[in-house]
Amino acid sequence: MTTLTGRPPLAQIALGDLDHELRTTRRVLARVPMDRADWKPHERSMTLGQLAAHLAGVPAWGTMTLTTEELDFAQPTPRPPAPTTTDELLATFDVGAARLQELVAAAGDEALRERWTARNGEHVVFALPRVGVLRGFILSHMIHHRAQLGVYLRLLDVPVPSMYGPSADEGNM
């Protein structure tokens, strides 16, 4: 029987997931036809442009998680202008992704175990170790919206890139 004498740092584990999901998300964002930004599949759905901009901004939330102690949804926060072209969309994503990867790589286990809180005024939505926030609130959130965006692309007859295996449009990964 083999036993592990040491465990890898949390940042090393987090970066494995993060690197794959960021690359995959960028491939999906690169397919977004921003000339159809106002299109939406249902009246209660976000528009294509809103969904794509939201997804492109998720890595910046990861940066916020690593550089602050909490987020209060009740407090107004400045929002950058929404991307209007696919190049702007990718630039937003690339800047956020690079900064997030840099911060995760530099974070020690102690920092990743520190509690981070999301609240709405006095109501605590959740309070988790930063590494848990990165997995649940950042990566899972990104994967969720990327899947939605894949459906939008399919409905617009835009080839959907492979994500976890071949897509109907691409036989390769």
Secondary structure, DSSP 8 states (H G I E B T S, - for coil): ----S----HHHHHHHHHHHHHHHHHHHHTT--GGGTT--SSTTS--HHHHHHHHHHHHHHHHHHHH-SEEETTS---------SHHHHHHHHHHHHHHHHHHHHH--HHHHHSEEEEEETTEEEEEEEHHHHIIIIIIHHHHHHHHHHHHHHHHTT-----SSS--SS-S--
